[in-house]
Amino acid sequence: MTAIASFLRKTPVTRLHDYFTGSGFTSLPPVDWTKPEAELVEPLIKAVDDMDDREKQRVVMNASQVAALADEPGQNALQNVVINRQVFDTLEGANNRSLWVFLNEPDQFRKAEEVRYNDERRRGRSWSGFEVEKDRVVRRDAVSVADFTKAIRERFDTPHVHVDVFDRHRVILDDQECDLVQVAVYREGRPEDMLGFDANSTLSRRIVKPVFEAALTYEADTGVIEVVANTVADRRDLTAYMARDLLGIDFEEKHIPLREYDLGVLLKPFDFPTDVDDGIADVTVKELRLMEVGQPNERIILESMSGADRTVWEMAEERIGLDIGSSGHVLSVASEAPEWIVTRARFTIKFQPGPSGGRGKSLTLTVTMPHGCNLKDMTPHERLIGDKYLRRWGILTDSSDIGDLID
């Protein structure tokens, strides 16, 4: 009941009333919805606990869906696709907005789940990006979508495939937005057996057919298709089908370039300039991994722990003789001393406390030469901040404008 209780306490009573009275529940005990909110929540929690198991499990599932889109990435996903923005933007509280879309625009709620599925996996292990022609119109007519669906059925040998095609946007640097078309693909997998309990509490094997999800986006301004799917072969084939059936072009499998990072600026103390509007209090380099030029098989790691009296650069100056006072290209203190290259760095961005006070949040970035960065594992907002400042500080150095800050 913990998840249900949290859901009920964080959602306005007026919206809960809409949910419970409009969702066809028959086993919910009588609830006096005229009571003040402070006096209603606890009786409502007890009433839900007294529902029959089937309907109570539906509440648990719905509460989980609503909560999944009540955090910052989920709210961004809802804002991407909601139709009635005039109402949505006036609602107070993330749970309130999420449940309102769940009740009033269920198709858009599912699309928001698809947006989040795509964005959370973007630049991860199940992601690929391909460069195709710019300024193509994504076909949405019945024949084109049917051809695309048929290709997926044949490729995965399954009779059941569902496809959604819809417009959305993605926030990039400086609050700019890029327009995308997203294609969500659901396909039925091969039968699998699993253990479960039947109505008589007898353990038995059940045959289930799992549903697999994939997502593709096309950005007309850059001519980039990004795809999230289980395997490299799946991603390549799905992109080829989209190019052929929905864009009307040939697919040449041209991968978008990897990002390139240069940590040379961290061979000496760096000021890390930031904008006041971003509320950043401090940026601290916590770790440097250095390689001696000419010794590619050896690394030295210097780490400045919390409460240390000196910076990681001062440690480097004493431990390995790094010249931290020079400008331009760093040289050793003595001419015969080794020259060093930073191959990995870890630094923390600390933010000012929010309006409610307390400790400010922090964002820890780890960058590894030449293509590695942990931004892909972070929330969309954290990625925006990281993208912005890695470029400004000269650490993210690629000049490619293909796609939205592609890793």
Beta strands, then each sheet from edge to edge (+ up, - down):
strand 1: 127-131
strand 2: 161-171
strand 3: 177-188
strand 4: 192-197
strand 5: 203-208
strand 6: 211-219
strand 7: 224-228
strand 8: 280-292
strand 9: 300-303
strand 10: 340-351
strand 11: 362-368
strand 12: 372-373
sheet 1: 1+ 7- 6+ 3- 2+
sheet 2: 4+ 5-
sheet 3: 9+ 8- 10+ 11- 12+
end
